[in-house]
Amino acid sequence: MILSTPGITSRERRLHQIMFEDRDYEKVENVGLGRLEDQRLRPHVTLLNIEKDYTVITMRAKDRPKLLFDIVCTLTDMDYIVFHGMVSTGKMESLQEFYIRHVDGLPISSEAERERVIQCLEAAIERRASEGLELELLAEDRVGLLADITRIFRENSVNIKRAEISTKGGKARDIFHVTDVTGNPVDMKIIDSIRQQIGQVKLQVKPDLILSANTPQETKIGYILSNLFKARTFQNLKLIRSYS
């Protein structure tokens, strides 16, 4: 298991928290963002309560880098603790199973909460699998940079469908794939307006490029887990919270 430094990981974690607070999981469902070409590999999430007061979450999805990281971050943001888990990958597909409880010690008890957990997990799975207009942001790293950028996107009705966050030598290099609220490409006039609002930050548009699935070697952002687990199990997964 390879962990990035706490300072770097916190930017990736912070982006998860901002998007969760912005209820981006509702936007994914409402406008149909993140559709995968192969419908058989679209994320499928099921929940089942068992004895000993656990809720078992089973997820099947197209395998990709940082899939496990995104799922555990989402559960952590929703105040759930993972007590036991299993990850199996093969043929471009990932099967993940988690035994969870809420921080209050109880399993999921209501249908509304069950639906919300499924919705949030599916959004987390599809968030990085989506495409859109690619924006590369270069700036001096500082506290609150991500919050400011996502707020400006939100105020201009721009949805973040995918993001890669990296920092090196005090410089932030963030890449966002974005659409408008209907899932269509963002008007360039809006991009120009965003440039003016963010001030001393370089924002480049790369509409014809698809972000590489590989994490930049020099930053090792996040938890490199998806390539390490091959039908292995783990217990008491609380590392995400310690790096939040």
Rosetta silent file (secondary structure, phi, psi, omega in degrees, C-alpha in Angstrom):
SEQUENCE: MILSTPGITSRERRLHQIMFEDRDYEKVENVGLGRLEDQRLRPHVTLLNIEKDYTVITMRAKDRPKLLFDIVCTLTDMDYIVFHGMVSTGKMESLQEFYIRHVDGLPISSEAERERVIQCLEAAIERRASEGLELELLAEDRVGLLADITRIFRENSVNIKRAEISTKGGKARDIFHVTDVTGNPVDMKIIDSIRQQIGQVKLQVKPDLILSANTPQETKIGYILSNLFKARTFQNLKLIRSYS
SCORE:     score description
SCORE:     0.000 S_00000001
   1 L     0.000  126.854 -178.904    0.000    0.000    0.000 S_00000001
   2 L  -112.369  125.455  179.241    1.456    3.373   -1.049 S_00000001
   3 L  -109.275  139.994  172.247    0.289    6.530    0.629 S_00000001
   4 L   -78.777  171.166  177.805    0.905   10.037   -0.601 S_00000001
   5 L   -67.719  149.418 -177.529    1.997   12.719    1.828 S_00000001
   6 H   -55.225  -38.954 -177.420   -0.830   14.104    3.991 S_00000001
   7 H   -63.818  -39.366 -179.956   -0.596   17.594    2.462 S_00000001
   8 H   -72.976  -44.952 -178.455   -1.054   16.329   -1.082 S_00000001
   9 H   -60.628  -33.530 -175.830   -3.796   13.872   -0.245 S_00000001
  10 H   -62.522  -29.256  178.173   -5.782   16.544    1.562 S_00000001
  11 H   -69.738  -41.035  176.864   -6.342   18.436   -1.723 S_00000001
  12 H   -65.770  -42.655  177.686   -7.804   15.327   -3.348 S_00000001
  13 H   -63.878  -40.490 -178.058   -9.897   14.659   -0.262 S_00000001
  14 H   -63.016  -37.189  177.972  -11.024   18.282   -0.152 S_00000001
  15 H   -63.231  -42.058  175.769  -12.300   18.073   -3.713 S_00000001
  16 H   -57.294  -46.298 -177.403  -14.406   15.049   -2.743 S_00000001
  17 H   -64.315  -41.301 -179.842  -15.822   16.957    0.210 S_00000001
  18 H   -63.542  -45.296 -178.072  -16.620   20.061   -1.849 S_00000001
  19 H   -68.834  -34.137  176.501  -18.439   18.072   -4.534 S_00000001
  20 H   -67.136  -44.037  178.905  -20.338   16.082   -1.911 S_00000001
  21 H   -63.666  -30.595  178.843  -21.386   19.286   -0.123 S_00000001
  22 L   -81.740    0.510  177.968  -22.480   20.680   -3.496 S_00000001
  23 L    57.353   44.085 -179.148  -24.681   17.559   -3.912 S_00000001
  24 H   -65.838  -20.737  178.510  -23.133   16.744   -7.274 S_00000001
  25 H   -63.734  -28.780  176.488  -24.548   13.219   -6.956 S_00000001
  26 H   -71.689  -36.424 -179.960  -28.013   14.684   -7.601 S_00000001
  27 H   -67.433  -37.057  178.459  -26.788   16.387  -10.775 S_00000001
  28 H   -60.749  -42.667 -178.802  -25.362   13.124  -12.070 S_00000001
  29 H   -72.460  -43.190 -171.424  -28.728   11.447  -11.713 S_00000001
  30 H   -71.256  -36.136 -176.915  -30.872   14.335  -12.926 S_00000001
  31 H  -108.011    3.786  175.115  -29.047   15.191  -16.142 S_00000001
  32 L    72.755   33.989  179.501  -27.691   11.748  -16.943 S_00000001
  33 L   -74.831  155.098  171.910  -23.996   12.564  -16.613 S_00000001
  34 L    76.892   27.542  177.618  -21.344    9.911  -16.691 S_00000001
  35 L   -71.080  131.885  178.454  -22.956    7.402  -19.017 S_00000001
  36 L   -91.667  145.858 -176.926  -20.509    4.637  -19.903 S_00000001
  37 L   -61.973  -43.331  179.427  -20.363    3.343  -23.459 S_00000001
  38 L   -89.909  104.091 -175.972  -20.652   -0.274  -22.370 S_00000001
  39 H   -61.772  -25.218  179.547  -23.955   -0.454  -20.496 S_00000001
  40 H   -67.924  -22.423 -178.375  -22.949   -3.794  -18.996 S_00000001
  41 H  -103.473   12.544  173.560  -20.163   -2.026  -17.105 S_00000001
  42 L   -65.684  148.248 -176.138  -22.247    0.792  -15.715 S_00000001
  43 L   -61.576  140.006  177.854  -21.936    0.888  -11.921 S_00000001
  44 E  -130.998  120.698 -175.592  -24.275   -1.366   -9.998 S_00000001
  45 E  -121.995  130.268  175.688  -24.640   -0.890   -6.239 S_00000001
  46 E  -128.948  149.803  179.523  -26.667   -3.057   -3.840 S_00000001
  47 E  -126.129  141.255  179.687  -27.158   -2.836   -0.076 S_00000001
  48 E  -146.674  127.558  174.601  -28.138   -5.598    2.346 S_00000001
  49 E   -86.015  135.689 -179.195  -28.473   -5.560    6.133 S_00000001
  50 E  -126.113 -177.857  177.375  -27.212   -8.719    7.851 S_00000001
  51 H   -63.757  164.986 -178.444  -26.814  -10.046   11.372 S_00000001
  52 H    68.788   17.550  170.786  -24.418   -8.314   13.785 S_00000001
  53 H    61.891   43.888  172.955  -25.786   -4.951   12.693 S_00000001
  54 E  -114.192  151.829  165.490  -23.771   -4.422    9.519 S_00000001
  55 E  -105.987  129.103  178.867  -24.861   -3.140    6.143 S_00000001
  56 E   -99.498  122.609  177.080  -23.146   -4.948    3.267 S_00000001
  57 E  -106.321  125.899  176.513  -22.503   -2.838    0.176 S_00000001
  58 E  -117.037  128.323 -177.719  -21.684   -4.667   -3.053 S_00000001
  59 E  -129.504  133.491  174.721  -20.473   -2.695   -6.069 S_00000001
  60 E  -124.428  127.052 -176.089  -19.665   -3.844   -9.576 S_00000001
  61 E  -155.934  167.321  173.267  -18.168   -1.332  -11.996 S_00000001
  62 E   -64.150  129.597 -177.775  -15.654   -0.784  -14.760 S_00000001
  63 L   -72.449  146.319  178.586  -12.200   -0.878  -13.188 S_00000001
  64 L  -163.372  163.420  175.881  -10.096    2.288  -13.259 S_00000001
  65 L   -60.457  143.839  175.140   -7.390    4.055  -11.236 S_00000001
  66 L    67.632   14.652  179.152   -8.523    5.502   -7.882 S_00000001
  67 H   -62.761  -48.196  179.981  -11.845    3.655   -7.909 S_00000001
  68 H   -63.238  -41.905  178.040  -11.341    2.307   -4.379 S_00000001
  69 H   -57.210  -47.009 -178.002  -10.109    5.697   -3.161 S_00000001
  70 H   -64.150  -39.543 -179.059  -13.237    7.434   -4.509 S_00000001
  71 H   -67.083  -46.951 -178.247  -15.582    4.880   -2.958 S_00000001
  72 H   -67.890  -37.239  175.078  -13.981    4.971    0.498 S_00000001
  73 H   -59.010  -42.879 -179.195  -13.822    8.784    0.432 S_00000001
  74 H   -63.630  -45.701  177.925  -17.541    8.878   -0.331 S_00000001
  75 H   -61.588  -40.094  178.719  -18.399    6.516    2.526 S_00000001
  76 H   -64.171  -43.378  179.346  -16.201    8.571    4.861 S_00000001
  77 H   -63.905  -25.967  178.739  -17.870   11.825    3.813 S_00000001
  78 L   -91.222    8.762  176.819  -21.232   10.222    4.588 S_00000001
  79 L    67.994   38.237  173.533  -20.001    9.291    8.095 S_00000001
  80 E  -109.984  146.942  179.053  -19.768    5.547    7.522 S_00000001
  81 E  -111.071  131.402  177.479  -16.987    3.320    8.854 S_00000001
  82 E   -90.462  119.042 -179.731  -15.696    0.347    6.861 S_00000001
  83 E   -96.020  -26.882 -178.428  -15.085   -2.645    9.144 S_00000001
  84 E  -157.899  146.198 -179.896  -14.286   -5.238    6.501 S_00000001
  85 E  -153.851  160.355  177.063  -13.892   -5.242    2.746 S_00000001
  86 E  -140.016  135.630  177.515  -13.016   -7.285   -0.307 S_00000001
  87 E  -127.624  128.160  177.215  -11.803   -6.074   -3.704 S_00000001
  88 E  -130.701  130.801  179.946  -11.536   -8.287   -6.770 S_00000001
  89 E  -127.609  151.048  177.949  -10.470   -7.056  -10.218 S_00000001
  90 E   170.648  144.535  178.704  -10.209   -8.705  -13.593 S_00000001
  91 L    53.785   43.499  176.383  -11.173   -8.238  -17.246 S_00000001
  92 L    65.492   16.729 -179.355  -11.540   -4.463  -16.765 S_00000001
  93 E  -125.156  144.752  178.608  -14.166   -5.012  -14.066 S_00000001
  94 E  -121.658  133.862  174.302  -13.992   -4.414  -10.318 S_00000001
  95 E  -117.268  122.940 -177.638  -16.127   -6.092   -7.660 S_00000001
  96 E  -128.797  139.204 -179.535  -16.007   -4.489   -4.218 S_00000001
  97 E  -134.431  131.467 -177.971  -17.789   -5.474   -1.022 S_00000001
  98 E  -131.428  139.265  171.195  -17.804   -3.527    2.238 S_00000001
  99 E  -101.086  117.163 -172.662  -19.257   -4.182    5.691 S_00000001
 100 E  -129.097  160.178  167.473  -20.153   -0.782    7.101 S_00000001
 101 E  -140.204  155.831  172.486  -21.867    0.989    9.970 S_00000001
 102 E   -70.811  161.548 -179.730  -22.672    4.620   10.535 S_00000001
 103 L   -60.833  -19.304  177.140  -20.478    6.446   13.066 S_00000001
 104 L   -81.791    2.249  176.442  -23.365    6.093   15.526 S_00000001
 105 L    89.702    2.820 -176.121  -22.825    2.314   15.397 S_00000001
 106 L  -108.215  152.046  173.621  -25.980    1.516   13.436 S_00000001
 107 L   -78.017  177.723  176.792  -26.496    0.039    9.962 S_00000001
 108 L   -68.930  127.516 -171.922  -28.544    1.779    7.287 S_00000001
 109 L  -115.169  -24.377 -175.605  -32.122    1.682    8.513 S_00000001
 110 L  -110.439  153.457  178.235  -34.294    3.801    6.213 S_00000001
 111 H   -66.429  -35.274  179.439  -35.144    3.455    2.540 S_00000001
 112 H   -63.297  -43.029  179.100  -34.347    7.134    1.969 S_00000001
 113 H   -69.567  -36.105  177.160  -30.831    6.716    3.348 S_00000001
 114 H   -59.380  -46.405  179.797  -30.373    3.519    1.371 S_00000001
 115 H   -65.227  -37.145 -179.391  -31.233    5.350   -1.857 S_00000001
 116 H   -66.778  -40.925  178.717  -28.941    8.256   -0.958 S_00000001
 117 H   -63.452  -45.272  178.386  -25.979    5.945   -0.349 S_00000001
 118 H   -60.213  -45.505 -178.994  -26.542    4.173   -3.670 S_00000001
 119 H   -60.915  -45.026 -178.552  -26.884    7.508   -5.462 S_00000001
 120 H   -67.087  -40.104 -179.562  -23.700    8.925   -3.919 S_00000001
 121 H   -68.982  -40.942  177.702  -21.637    5.812   -4.633 S_00000001
 122 H   -63.625  -38.947  177.577  -22.774    5.617   -8.253 S_00000001
 123 H   -64.521  -40.656  179.824  -21.908    9.300   -8.683 S_00000001
 124 H   -65.004  -37.204  179.378  -18.460    8.728   -7.162 S_00000001
 125 H   -67.939  -42.666 -175.198  -17.831    5.811   -9.511 S_00000001
 126 H   -83.114  -16.464 -173.253  -18.896    7.717  -12.622 S_00000001
 127 H   -56.541  -45.428 -179.617  -17.329   11.038  -11.638 S_00000001
 128 L   -86.753  -16.876 -177.347  -13.881   10.187  -12.998 S_00000001
 129 L   -81.603   -6.795 -176.053  -15.198    7.948  -15.789 S_00000001
 130 L   -87.045  167.733  174.870  -16.872   10.866  -17.527 S_00000001
 131 L  -125.267  175.403  179.812  -15.572   13.216  -20.173 S_00000001
 132 L   168.684 -170.467  175.053  -16.224   16.845  -21.026 S_00000001
 133 E   -64.276  127.064 -175.602  -14.457   20.062  -21.870 S_00000001
 134 E   -94.128  123.744  177.755  -11.003   19.764  -20.331 S_00000001
 135 E  -115.642  128.907  175.923   -9.709   22.709  -18.331 S_00000001
 136 E  -108.026  123.586 -177.785   -6.170   22.822  -16.977 S_00000001
 137 E  -111.132  126.714  178.700   -5.620   25.171  -14.059 S_00000001
 138 E  -121.583  126.775 -176.369   -2.124   26.297  -13.039 S_00000001
 139 E  -161.366  163.781  169.304   -1.638   28.407   -9.928 S_00000001
 140 E   -68.137  127.983 -179.254    0.324   28.971   -6.753 S_00000001
 141 L   -68.921  142.713  178.715   -1.104   26.523   -4.252 S_00000001
 142 L  -157.890  162.413  176.445   -2.877   28.064   -1.277 S_00000001
 143 L   -65.642  130.751  177.080   -5.484   27.261    1.329 S_00000001
 144 L    89.437   -0.455 -178.547   -8.975   27.564   -0.136 S_00000001
 145 H   -60.760  -49.008 -179.889   -7.941   27.437   -3.806 S_00000001
 146 H   -60.844  -42.638 -179.433  -10.127   24.419   -4.608 S_00000001
 147 H   -61.700  -41.213  179.818  -13.082   25.875   -2.731 S_00000001
 148 H   -65.782  -44.104 -178.348  -12.799   29.149   -4.646 S_00000001
 149 H   -64.819  -47.340 -179.438  -12.529   27.457   -8.044 S_00000001
 150 H   -65.854  -32.714  176.171  -15.458   25.096   -7.478 S_00000001
 151 H   -64.907  -43.015  179.317  -17.553   27.992   -6.152 S_00000001
 152 H   -64.949  -41.391  175.170  -16.862   30.009   -9.314 S_00000001
 153 H   -57.854  -47.382 -177.511  -17.752   27.000  -11.468 S_00000001
 154 H   -62.221  -43.478 -179.163  -20.994   26.567   -9.531 S_00000001
 155 H   -65.490  -21.726  177.933  -21.920   30.252   -9.799 S_00000001
 156 L  -101.511   15.912  177.688  -21.465   29.998  -13.578 S_00000001
 157 L    58.124   40.437  177.756  -23.622   26.835  -13.809 S_00000001
 158 E  -109.030  126.474 -179.735  -20.633   24.663  -14.701 S_00000001
 159 E   -98.197  134.470  174.679  -20.631   21.054  -13.499 S_00000001
 160 E   -87.161  119.040  179.626  -17.425   19.177  -12.699 S_00000001
 161 E   -99.914  -22.632 -178.095  -17.665   15.674  -14.157 S_00000001
 162 E  -159.215  145.922 -178.949  -14.101   14.578  -13.575 S_00000001
 163 E  -149.987  145.149  172.603  -11.061   16.023  -11.815 S_00000001
 164 E  -129.048  124.888 -173.962   -7.389   15.264  -11.240 S_00000001
 165 E  -114.293  128.477  178.471   -5.629   17.208   -8.487 S_00000001
 166 E  -144.762  152.795  179.254   -1.847   17.481   -8.200 S_00000001
 167 E  -140.026  136.558  177.296    0.708   19.640   -6.419 S_00000001
 168 E  -149.600  125.290  177.193    4.462   19.944   -6.926 S_00000001
 169 L    58.773   36.346  179.483    6.854   22.481   -5.475 S_00000001
 170 L    78.524    5.247  179.218    4.064   24.691   -4.167 S_00000001
 171 E  -107.368  133.696  176.667    2.375   24.777   -7.587 S_00000001
 172 E   -96.429  132.305  173.138   -1.142   23.458   -8.142 S_00000001
 173 E  -128.420  103.226 -175.713   -1.974   21.761  -11.425 S_00000001
 174 E  -115.486  135.847  178.743   -5.630   20.794  -11.488 S_00000001
 175 E  -119.114  127.524 -178.925   -7.488   19.346  -14.446 S_00000001
 176 E  -121.669  136.926  168.611  -11.280   19.483  -14.635 S_00000001
 177 E  -103.861  121.655 -170.026  -13.653   17.950  -17.170 S_00000001
 178 E  -129.985  156.591  172.590  -16.752   20.124  -17.163 S_00000001
 179 E  -138.337  173.892  170.824  -20.171   20.523  -18.795 S_00000001
 180 E   -82.327 -176.250 -173.792  -23.068   22.900  -18.429 S_00000001
 181 L   -67.061  -17.736  179.602  -26.056   21.957  -16.262 S_00000001
 182 L   -95.046   -0.086 -179.238  -27.657   20.017  -19.126 S_00000001
 183 L    90.637    5.547 -179.817  -24.560   17.921  -19.769 S_00000001
 184 L   -95.097  165.923  178.726  -23.571   19.814  -22.918 S_00000001
 185 L   -57.560  146.290 -179.588  -20.248   21.566  -23.679 S_00000001
 186 L   -77.784  134.595  177.075  -19.668   24.824  -21.829 S_00000001
 187 L   -61.799  137.254 -177.512  -19.968   28.004  -23.912 S_00000001
 188 H   -65.044  -24.524  175.840  -16.563   29.632  -24.401 S_00000001
 189 H   -64.618  -35.365  177.463  -17.988   32.976  -23.284 S_00000001
 190 H   -68.798  -39.849  177.598  -18.608   31.402  -19.882 S_00000001
 191 H   -61.495  -42.667  178.039  -15.035   30.097  -19.809 S_00000001
 192 H   -62.133  -39.387  178.423  -13.759   33.605  -20.568 S_00000001
 193 H   -64.822  -39.548  178.114  -15.917   34.974  -17.751 S_00000001
 194 H   -63.460  -40.720  178.281  -14.494   32.362  -15.362 S_00000001
 195 H   -56.941  -42.964 -179.065  -10.968   33.379  -16.355 S_00000001
 196 H   -66.940  -36.087 -176.733  -11.719   36.962  -15.366 S_00000001
 197 H   -74.642  -31.480 -176.496  -13.234   35.924  -12.051 S_00000001
 198 H   -84.203  -10.333  172.074  -10.388   33.671  -10.925 S_00000001
 199 L    70.454 -127.378 -172.078   -7.774   36.390  -11.432 S_00000001
 200 L   -77.815   56.072  177.944   -4.095   35.423  -11.236 S_00000001
 201 L  -134.834  133.066  179.866   -4.662   31.819  -12.225 S_00000001
 202 E   -85.405  122.873 -179.197   -3.822   30.312  -15.599 S_00000001
 203 E  -123.362  113.881 -178.337   -6.791   28.453  -17.091 S_00000001
 204 E  -110.107  145.855  178.625   -6.245   26.587  -20.352 S_00000001
 205 E  -105.573  129.449  177.916   -8.847   24.833  -22.477 S_00000001
 206 L  -128.427   74.770 -172.143   -8.018   21.479  -24.047 S_00000001
 207 L   -68.132  -19.377 -174.136  -11.266   20.381  -25.732 S_00000001
 208 L  -103.836    5.374 -176.950   -9.735   17.613  -27.833 S_00000001
 209 L  -106.971  143.618  173.841   -7.732   15.838  -25.162 S_00000001
 210 L  -109.413  128.935 -175.766   -8.821   13.004  -22.921 S_00000001
 211 L   -61.252  134.088  177.780   -7.084   12.866  -19.576 S_00000001
 212 L   -63.330  145.486  179.159   -4.675    9.985  -19.164 S_00000001
 213 L   -76.069  -11.574 -177.254   -5.740    7.369  -16.659 S_00000001
 214 L   -83.939  137.742  175.850   -2.252    7.353  -15.152 S_00000001
 215 L   -76.150  137.421  178.155   -1.528    9.396  -12.061 S_00000001
 216 L   -53.409  130.944 -174.845    1.475   11.774  -12.456 S_00000001
 217 L   -64.304  -34.728 -173.121    4.530    9.931  -11.136 S_00000001
 218 L   -73.954  -16.157 -176.927    6.010   12.944   -9.386 S_00000001
 219 L  -107.473  -31.135 -177.548    3.002   13.533   -7.150 S_00000001
 220 L    48.282   51.734 -179.260    1.604   10.060   -6.422 S_00000001
 221 L   -65.937  138.889  170.691   -1.724   11.648   -5.578 S_00000001
 222 L    77.798 -161.919 -175.269   -4.142    9.559   -3.562 S_00000001
 223 L  -107.809  117.749 -178.699   -4.025    5.916   -2.676 S_00000001
 224 L   -86.032   85.797 -171.439   -2.635    3.562   -5.298 S_00000001
 225 L  -113.430  -33.746 -170.167   -4.877    0.687   -4.358 S_00000001
 226 L   -63.567  -25.919  178.463   -6.733   -0.570   -7.402 S_00000001
 227 L   -91.168   -5.435 -177.356   -3.628   -2.270   -8.795 S_00000001
 228 L   -97.588  -28.021 -176.711   -2.615   -3.759   -5.447 S_00000001
 229 L   -95.389  117.882  174.368   -5.770   -5.635   -4.496 S_00000001
 230 L  -125.994   90.385 -178.135   -6.440   -8.828   -6.421 S_00000001
 231 L    57.316   40.014  176.268   -9.215  -10.628   -4.567 S_00000001
 232 E  -104.924  162.033  177.665   -7.704   -9.610   -1.218 S_00000001
 233 E  -116.522  158.268  176.405   -9.526   -8.581    1.911 S_00000001
 234 E  -146.651  157.614 -176.205   -8.854   -5.818    4.379 S_00000001
 235 E  -131.684  154.401  175.693  -10.328   -4.790    7.716 S_00000001
 236 E    50.345   55.496 -178.178  -10.893   -1.603    9.712 S_00000001
 237 E   -78.403   95.442 -177.154  -10.153    0.711    6.786 S_00000001
 238 L  -124.208   16.429 -176.632   -9.796    4.059    8.584 S_00000001
 239 H   -69.401  -35.209 -177.912   -6.799    5.532    6.756 S_00000001
 240 H   -58.908  -44.977 -177.218   -8.842    8.008    4.754 S_00000001
 241 H   -62.849  -36.998 -177.917  -10.134    9.738    7.869 S_00000001
 242 H   -69.536  -19.332  179.690   -6.617   10.132    9.294 S_00000001
 243 L  -105.413    8.007 -178.152   -5.528   11.960    6.163 S_00000001
 244 L   -74.747    0.000    0.000   -8.621   14.170    5.868 S_00000001
